[in-house]
């Protein structure tokens, strides 16, 4: 219930519209309930007494009242829909705005599909709740109370008899909705299963075919269809019974009016008109009661969806600006790590332990080590994507925790291992970190990144759109665009995270050239698995199990004959000899 | 609740009778159930119409009793007796309607599910026969959406649409007939506003198509933006784009709100309008009919029945227009479904194709030419490979290495020339017998959700436990597998997330080895792994290839060095063939390709 309240608080900015919407709803209900009464008047006063003028005024009154009803129904229908749309828009914006503030570690654990379904499915559930249930709940209650009072005042015993089926109807509707929900979710679940069988088959289609397993796959898929079928049938059997059953219950009330009411007319305690009006009122009553199950479902869904949305919104951004945070002006790029330890959430072993080093402005630092040795963690801590557990990190001598986040991150440029480009033009991608960059600046960055040539060969050059409906670039091209993006933002510190790992040899060579030029005048961190990328570094830090086990220049480390020298021997030595021999 | 019908429905193409006929043909295997359901629909309609009729009779029975006139009566009775009989008849009609509806809904639902099952099953089976090219071109997402969403639309059609259309049409016809029979003058009055209604509905629909298209486009933009931004959140935060992207999102989001408000303005109109027309008609009927009562043999009860019919008259009209949407959507979905089912497999077994007998592994590329489209990517390839030889393909991206392998596995057919294995042209043998004798290790190590056991046995599910363990041992995977919790039964998560890159490679090797193939085809992974893993993979590779004919797209120096011959491809031609050492001595293309990578490193020293 707290969740529902919280959803309702989103209506606060629109409370006047809400009040007007309800006012319209009540007026429309009033008009709607007056109609059976007017019909009764026409019959009793006009037709039975054969009074033509009463028939005329009655008919005109009906038209007038229905005009009022329709007018106000239009306004309330628009207002409720509009409210729901406005709140959905607000929730979506708040959700997105909040995601922008959440740290990397949130996205490490949260699945993007899950987050997407919150922003779409769950927002939709709230939208439907506001559009439908908010109105229907009040409507049903009002109609129920008023119609019951009207009928009871008209004829006590007939009213009681004909209303007797109503609680049963309400109970049935609720019972049905409670019991059918798990059936539908079982259907939904199996639909998901079927989809993943399908998805795997399509994604792994080469594997299926090279191993000639098509027939087995067909059998597997048919099995998942079998399950889906039987779950569907279970749900169908259920609602095939309940919908007609609810109709039956509503019909029985009418039967009561027909039989018992008819006898009352015969013994003179009921007029023919009232007899007809009873019938009309009961029809009005049955509809909202049948919707009761619907409302229940919608409320339950809104609660579940609200929970999921608020769970995201309530996640406090772990990394925030301190109130006294300062902005870097004229940054140089001096980076110092002092005894830095960091443990990822939900793990026990620190990813890095007691890491200390100094990278004066303009130097190149190489980070090398096996997968999981902690080398990639270092620059993430510098940019405060994660917060160090112990120790201090300074940028230009200032503790990074005291620097305004945006100003810190503007000065640390990343070329990440997995190149993510946005589906917009190449220009916009390169200018991503510096949206006001001119075409000249963008082109200059592309030149440094060795991307200018292939970009200008494209039919639309820098205005070529990337992504789903645009051009797709090769791995090497994507990475060069990413390098240009980092250069265009002109940060004081550049980080290359294994940026040359997934390209062929020729491209790797070109990328090396591009990197060399990008680094000039900046503090650079190169994270690599290959020794070849690091030979020019001013200092190489060799990581093993989260600690720096060796440090020094390439020459120093070879001379030391330790960890680094072993890696070197494995990777490069014989190849180097081969080149020397070949030259 | 205007979203009840997907805006897509409104955009559907005009009703296509050819597709509709094919959809109807899907019902054939279940025609008995379907016909029974249809009969029940008509019965339900009859009961539906009987309810207001009986009520009208009751009104007349009581009215006549009060007035002391001998009116219509019921089954020859009057007064209280007639009322009792009417009550019983009423309850009987209700019960019959309940029973008929139950069976009708259940049968129709069942038929619908059967058809949905058939469609999905035959689409899936057909996709397995279609070429890989088809899937590459259409994309996984688009094919998934055919099997999920489009088939669900057909499901909708059978579940609600079809029954709705039939019962509404029956109801409408029934009401019109009954109204006409009761009092044709009054029936004309009731129909008076119908033209107005139809005109307004058409006008409304035209506006709605445009408006809903806008809501669909804008929500698509919102969701697309969100999906991309969630996936690229690290980049956004790295480049401190938060304020800009939030502003952009607010714009896109507001555009969607505007479109939705437009749609709300429009959809709010329909229901009140229909209600208004309905009640104006009722008022007209009351006024005109009221003046007739007592005149030309027209009773109050008949008037009441009439009013009730008017109330039910507009409902089918409203619902029919909804049903029309469902029908349109189903035709559009059907068209997309049949486009898959009608796609011709590009690679088929030749008529009279024989099973390739157990091969030794002698492979010949004989003047092979090939292209994916008009552009030829392999020109005049000649290559003879002896059993047991290992061939490394090298060359730049686009040189034709992958095409060689695509042809050998017969994912594509040669344009000219032939590929022969042990003297058999691979186009003359069944695909099944060819592929089951090839051990393939794709570049992207794709593991299926399931246990490690399932994945190794994928190529040969009938292999014994010992054979499986032997294969895993042969590639050096046994040790780490038994260390996993669950051992061979350990679950491999989606895309093998819980295993390291190296471990996945080894499982993929074991999978290729389990059927003890004479030919191994391997596309070496390009991504760098750490050095220790690299060593483990190299050792495994050596054992995998031992004694078999093998074709490798090589990215590692160590691989080319250990192969019997290196084939250098350039722009679709073989430019050099020979052992690693021979080719280096030749100082040609191979030499150039591999010095490029290491020159920079060496020069730094």
Interface residues (C-beta under 8 A of the other chain):
Chain A: X35 X39 X42 X43 X46 X47 X48 X50 X52 X55 X56 X58 X59 X60 X62 X63 X66 X67 X69 X70 X71 X73 X74 X75 X77 X78 X81 X82 X85 X86 X89 X92 X93 X96 X97 X99 X100 X101 X104 X107 X112 X115 X116 X119 X120 X128 X131 X132 X191 X194 X195 X196 X198 X199 X200 X201 X202 X203 X204 X205 X206 X207 X208 X209 X210 X211 X212 X213 X214 X215 X216 X217 X218 X221 X222 X225 X226 X228 X229 X232 X233 X236 X237 X239 X240 X241 X243 X244 X245 X247 X248 X251 X252 X254 X255 X258 X259 X262 X263 X265 X266 X268 X272 X275 X276 X279 X370 X371 X383 X385 X405 X406 X409 X410 X412 X413 X414 X416 X420 X422 X423 X432 X433 X435 X467 X474 X485 X489 X498 X501 X502 X503 X504 X505 X506 X507 X508 X509 X512 X529 X530 X531 X532 X535 X536 X554 X567 X570 X571 X572 X575 X576 X578 X579 X580 X582 X583
Chain B: X1 X2 X3 X51 X54 X55 X58 X59 X61 X62 X63 X65 X66 X79 X80 X83 X84 X86 X87 X90 X91 X94 X95 X97 X98 X99 X101 X102 X103 X105 X106 X109 X110 X113 X114 X117 X120 X121 X124 X125 X127 X128 X129 X132 X135 X140 X143 X144 X147 X148 X222 X223 X224 X226 X227 X228 X229 X230 X231 X232 X233 X234 X235 X236 X237 X238 X239 X240 X241 X242 X244 X245 X246 X249 X250 X253 X254 X256 X257 X260 X261 X264 X265 X267 X268 X269 X271 X272 X273 X275 X276 X279 X280 X282 X283 X284 X286 X287 X290 X291 X293 X294 X300 X303 X304 X307 X396 X397 X409 X411 X431 X432 X435 X436 X438 X440 X442 X446 X448 X449 X458 X459 X461 X500 X501 X511 X515 X521 X526 X527 X528 X529 X530 X531 X532 X533 X534 X535 X555 X557 X584 X587 X591 X593 X594 X595 X596 X597 X598 X599 X600 X601 X602 X604 X605
